[in-house]
Amino acid sequence: MKPIHLGRLIGLLLILFTTTASLLAQRTITGTVTGDSGDPLIGVSIVVAGSGSGAVTDFDGKYSLTANTGDKLIYSYTGYGGQVRTVGSESVINVILEAGALLDEVVVTALGISRERKALGYAVEELGEEQITQLKQTNLVNALQGQAAGVQVSSAGGGPGQAARIIIRGINSLDPNADNQPLFVVDGIPITNETLTVGGGGSRNVSNRVADINPNDIESMNILKGGAATALYGLRAANGAVIITTKQGKSGKLSIDYTTTYGTEEVNKFPETQKQFTQGFGGSYDPDSFWPSWGPTVEEARAVDPDHPEEIFNNFENAFTTGNQWRNTLSISGGNDKAQFRTALSHLDHEGVLPFSTYTNTSFRINANYKASEKFSFGGGVNYIRSGGNRVNADRFNERLVYWAPQADVNDYIAPDGSMRGYRRNQTVGNNPIYGEATNKFIDDVDRYIGNLKFSYSPTDFLTINYILGLDQYSDFRKNYGQGPVFDGAPNFENNGLGFVTETGIRRRDITSNINGVLTHRFNDDLGVRFLAGFDVFDSEYNRVTTSGSELDIFDLFILNNAANITTSSALVQRRLLGLYGDLSFDYLNAIYLSITGRNDWSSALPVENRSFFYPSVSLGIVLSDLVDLPEAISFAKLRASYAGIGKDTDPYRTSVVYGTNTPIDGVTRWTRGNQQGSPDLKPERTNTIELGADIRFADNRIGVDFTYYNAKSVDQIIPVPVSNATGFTTFVLNAGSMRNQGVELGIRATPVKTEKLNWDVNLNFTRNRNEVLEIFEGVEDIFLGSSFGYAGSSASIRLVPGQPYGNLYGTSYARFGADEESLFIDESLPIIIGENGFPVRETEQKILGNTQPSWFGAITNTITYEGLSLSFMFDTRQGVQKYNQQGNFFAAFGIAPYTTDRNETIVFEGVLADGTPNTKPVFLGQGEGPDGENYGAGYYRNTFRGITENFIEEADWIRLRNVSLSYQLPASLFANNFVSGANVTLTGNNLWLSTPFSGYDPEGSRGNQNGDDGFGGFTYPNVRSFFFTLNLNF
């Protein structure tokens, strides 16, 4: 299938919008929207369901739009309950919205269908415009932090444009390479959210693709969590779905909106380091030593070398700087009763706290809708994004800081001739991490187009036919290069070698085509039915070419023609999905709602005989408060239940053996068989989910409690199973495992204070998920997920073992007297075994030392409004998390950790000998010869402590003040008879306070964005504390 080009898409839109169809007579509906206090509400959104057209209320709460008899008008306003009104014979519809009430709230569900929340048999979370932009996050995924129950957001760090990961209701795949994130849908079009590290970005702060979207363009986000909620989207939404609705034009006068946000940022948490000992080894000072901190004290060094600084540098703080960002967004919208449009242009510049880290994002969006007649309407939108920047290698940067001697300033990194300044041998040796970032770069340049065309035709008042065509296409040009020596023999960053350049071109194209029909009928006032049936096609192509050159002739000319050695690689991946779906829904007495869905998918990634698979769902919602008399204190009560079966395919080309090419020899191409054996008998994975919930409101809807229990079991999981190398492969791809997630979600909403001028809202969410690996292929003990290096055998790994939860961390530990040799766990209550040398004994058998997944997480948000002033603040927490601190391991090995300052002490380790008798042998902790005349070699911290993983598995719980936002809406009287119609000023602070036992950087940061990465910390891009000023002007 050929790609759709932007020019053709825009051309088609122009043709559609400039073609005048014969128009049928329509009626003008006017009215006023007020709050329950009687005051008019400004800016209430009124949308004609299914058409995209609508209006907003003016300063007097008045509106005017064109609609047909039978159309549904959806009224929504942040902080107020929504309403749905059906157009009858009247021409004036006045509406009163209740503050904090959610009984008639309308949410966007699968396929963009707007439904009343009370009609749903499953849990849905909705975020409005203010909630999305409140945190001032440039990455839209990070805007979800702490906002919804069951939704866990993990950022890899605080780098500009850095990737973030979202998991809904736990990890549900045993495949180490599986994408466990939800499907993102923008205006009805599924888009990719992949994070690609190919081309040299493995340890760099690359972006996930949803970071391309400008949060200021978003009207609302709806999070669909269970199988019943996402069933109509098919296998791509097996992990949930995030439905994004962008801002649309409204009828009325032309409106111009300008928003500017400037922010500064700083590292919010640094690791603690010792400040007493300096360069050398064995307590001896040596300014040419490789060892940064095993020398004498500063005072002792200055006695030998008067030029030694009075205090050593804290380069772990000095190496970072103050970051800043600036985003400007200009939008223009307007229209009349028939046609509406909105266009927006935004630009973001972001410089990070790690030197030379940058990110820019320029976005242009246009949305338009046209109602040609009572029966036919169409619309569409195009979003062009150009993004990218210099993606620094935080892992290498932080590791090099460990090696750097603290008696030298790391910011003195470049000589006048352009060569690197090291920390020893007259600054000619020693890798400077800042010089590395200045000369070793990874720059990406992304051009992305997201477009959609929508058509809606209603031949009768009970039947509507909808069609949507969507394109998500981007090209990503990546250039990774390292500068060669500025002259022969010049000091240079070691990763640069003799200079290199790698160029990678990526092109990704996804096309979605979806047609459906909706049939509605009311048998009488009590019983109604709605039937939806449709067919969709998804076609995807990924194309990559990478060319690398090494040994540059001219040290700073980064083109392939300047390289002596050239290699190349490429990849082409194609995938196609077809889906046929249906949804039959009944409502009875406006209180009982039943929905039954079915979907059949065909996937090109599965064998022909197994690529067709069907899965059903059923959901039931019962509004008890509309059926029976309840105590007066209960304003609303609803029960819901659902069951869903979910099918899932796998990555392309896993049904056979894949061959690749190597560098030709004598002009002959060499083909090499891959290490993975595919299976021609693969069948789809299956996940069966059950969800039960209740939504109860008290005290005239001022207190609301929403509770959900879910249980999801995934079977026939498609995973790469390790096999003996004697087979000629390292893994076989098989249907070989199952796992379960079950948990509870709790949401509490309350309005403790509600007066004419003052309002105080409190929102709390809580999530607890329990995960278990039920089984894997017979004869296979575990599945390796990932590892992180540690010195002297202290590496930590994550392995999946039947009967254990996902995310267990394995490693070496202290040997303990009386320990059960068969147990996978350590018993910290048992005494540590002390060897004959007086030091603790290491247990080399891998034990479970912790788990990377939280026992529970939650957040509480308070919002206080007084007239035009609004104050909001959010605390959130994550508890029961452990993480391997690789930086801590290196700190122990190189004498940087504060606890290593006891290196000159003699102690008796608490514990017992092998026979169980107490240890009484005193030992010296330092290096070389101790006070007792014995030679202790490299000392306790290098000989013993650094080699025990248990020492570096740390509690990574945290409680933080995530966000504080103070906003003031200037009085409308200031803008009377003025071209400015409104203004708002906002001050925002993020990550203002953090409490955590983790000794490294903020534990929210992780090694990367893939499965298992959240268990490894230390050498990460630090998280940041940020402050923003925002000005919004309306014209």
C-alpha positions, 0 to 999 in steps of 0.5 A: 500500500502506498503512503499518503503524502501530506500534500495530498491530504491537505489538498483533499481537505481543501477540496472538501472544505471548498466544495459547497453541497446543497444545504438543507434547512437547520434550526438555530438553538440558543440558550444560557448555561449557568452554574448551580449558584446562578452565575453564568459560566464562561467558556462552556463547551457545547458539542453536537454529538457525532459531528464535531461542530459546536459552540462555547458560551460567552461572558454572559454564559450565552451560546448559539449553534445550529442543530437538527431535531434529535441531535444530542448536545453535550455540555461540559465544563471543567469542575462541573458535571456535564449534561446531555440534552436532546434537541426537540421542538424547542429553539431555546435550551437553558442548562444548569451545571452542578459544580462537582457533580458527575452524574451526567458526565460524558466521557469518550470511549472506544472509537471516539464514542461519547457516552454517559459515564453512568452507562458504562460497565467498566472503569474510565478515567478522564482528564480535562485540559487543566489537569493535562497542562497543570504539571507543565510537562513537555512529554504528554505521558508525564502529564499523567503522573499521579492523575489516575488510579491504575496508571503507573508512569515512569520517566527515564529521567529529567532530560529534555524530551526524554522518554516516559513509560506508562503501564496500566494495571501491571505488566502482562507479558513475559516477553522481554521485548514486548511493549506493555504500554497502552495504545494511544489514539488521537482524534480517532487515529491510533498513533505509535508511541515507540521509543527507538534507540537504534543508531547509537541511542542505547544509553541516551535520553531519546524520546517516546513518540507521544512526546511529539504531541503538544499538551496545549492542543489537548482538550481531554484524555480518557484512559480505558483500562480494562478489556471490556473498555478496549475491546473494540480497538482489538489486539493493539489495545490489549494493554489499555488505551489512552484516547486523546481528543484535541481542541476543535473550533467552535461557532462564534466570533474569531478567537485568538489564544496565546500562551507562553511558558518559561521555566527553569530547572535544577537537579532535585536530588544529588547522591551523597559523597565523602569529602575527606579523602583524595586521589591515590591508593592505599592512603598514599597521595599520587596526583597521577593515580587512576584511583580518585579517592583511595588516597590520604585525607585532603590535609595530608595531601596538602602537606605533600602538595601545596597546590592541592585545593583546600577542599575537593570538588563535588563534581557530582554537583558541579558537572550539572548546570541550570536548565531552562525551557520556553514554549509559545503556543498561538491558536486561532479558532472560529466558525459559524453554525456550519463550519468551524476550524482551529489552527495552532502553532507552537515552539519549544526550546529546552536545554537540560541540566546535563551539559549540551542536552537539548530538545526542540519541538515545533508543531502546527495543527489544523482541525476543521469540521463542516456540516453540509446538511442535516444528514452529512458532515465531514471534517479532518485535521493535520498535525505536523511536528518537527522535533529532536535535539542532542541526546546525551549519554547520561550513563557514560557521563555519570560513570566517568564522574566516578573515575574523575579525581575530586581534586580536579575541577571537571568543568576545566575540560578543554585546552586552548588547542581544543584537546581534552583536559584530563585529571592526571599527568598534567591534564593529558590523561583521564576521560573528562565527561563534559568533554565527552558530551561536547565532542561525542553527540547523538542528534536526531531530527524527526519530521512527523505527520498525523492526519485524519479525514472523517465522514458521517452520514445519517440517512435516517434519524436512527442510522449513522454511518461513519468513516475515518481515514488516518495517517501517522508517518514520520522520518527520523534522521539520526547522526551519532558522531565522535571527534577524532584527536585534534592532532596526533597523540592529542588527549581525546575522549576514549569513546571517540577513538580516531573519530567516527560518524554513524547516520541512521535514517528511519521511516515509519508509516501507519495507515488506519481505515475504519468504517462503522455504522450505528443503529439506535432505536427506542422501543418505548420510554423504558427500553432502548438499543444501540447496535454498532458494527464496523471493519478496520484495517491497519497497515504499517511499514518500518524502514531503517538504513544505518551507515557507520564510518570510523577513523576520520581523516579530518578530525571534526568533519563528520561525513561518511566520505571522511571515514576510512572504514564503512559498514552498513545495515538495514531493516524492513518490517511490514505488518497488517491487521484486519478487524471486524467488530460489533457492539450491542448495547441496551438501556432499561429504565435509564438505569440498567445498561448492558453491552455485548461486544465481539471482535475478530482480528486477522494478523499478518504476524501469525501463521495463516491457519492461526491468524484469525481469532475472535474474542468477546466482552460483556459489561453491565452497569446498574444505577441502584439510586434510580431503581430503589430508595436509598438512604438520604445520605447517598446521592448516587449509587452504581454497580458495574461488572464486566468480562472480556477476552482479549486476543494478541499477536506477536512481532512480525517474522517470528514464525520462521528463521530470519537471515541477515547479511554481513560485510561482503567478502570478495564481492560476495554477500554473506548471509547469516542465520539468526540466533532465534528459531521461529515457530510455524505453529504460533497461535494468538495469546489470550487474556481473560479479564474480570472487573467489578466496581462500584461508584457511590456518591454522598452528601449531594454529590460532594463526596464520591467513592469509586472502587474497582477490582480486576483480575486478568490472566494471560495464557499462551504467551508468545515468548523466546524460550532459551535453548541449548546452543547445540540446537544451533539457536539460543532461543525458540519462539513458542506459546510457552507461558502464562501470568496473572495480574489482579488488584484494586483501584480506589478513587475518592473525590470530595468537596469539603468547602463549597460557597458562592466564592470559595470552593475546595476539591480533594481528589485521591487515588490508590492502586495496588496490583499483584502479579504472578508468573504462573508458568513457562515452558516445561524444563525452562527454569526462568526467563532472563529480562535484564541485568546491570553490571556490578564489580566483583560479581555483584551484577543484579539481574531480573528473571521471571520464575514460575510462582514468583511476581514479575520484577524480582531482582536477583544477585549475590548476598551475605551467607547466613548461618542456618539459611535454607539452601533451597529458598530463593529468599534471604532471611535477614534475621539470621546471623551473617557468616564470618570467614576465617579472615574475619570478613563476611562470607559471600553467598554466590547462589543467586537469591531474590533481593527485592522487586521492582514493581510497587506494592502500591502507589497513589496521589492526593490533589487539592484544588482551592478556588476563590473567585479568579484565584486558584491554588492546586497542589499534588502529593504522590507516592510509590511504596514497596519498590526496590532498585539496584543502585549501580552508582552506589556499587561504583561509589563503594569500589572507588571510595566515594560513598560517605560510609567508606570514610571508616577505611582506617578503622579496625572493627569486629564484624557482627556474625558467627563463624561457620560452626555457629560461634560468635566472631571475635576477630578484629580486622582492618578496613583499609588498604595495605598493611594494617595496625596488626601487621597483616596485608589487607590488599585493596581493603574491605570495600574493594575485596568484599563489600563491592562484590555483594549485590545485597549491599546495593539493592535499595529501598526506592520508595518515595513521597513527593510534592509533585506539583504546586500551581497558583493561577489568577484569572484577571477580572473581565472588567479590565478588558471591557472595550479592549481587544484583549478579552481575557488573561490568566497568569500561572506560577508552577513548581514541580518536584518541590520536595522529595522524601526517599531512602534511596541514596542516589539520584531521584529513584523515579529515574531509570536506566531506560524505557524498556522492560526491566529498566525501571529496576536499575538506577544510579547512572541515570539522567537526574530528575529535576525540580522546575519552576514555570511562569505562564501567561495566557491571553485571549483575543 
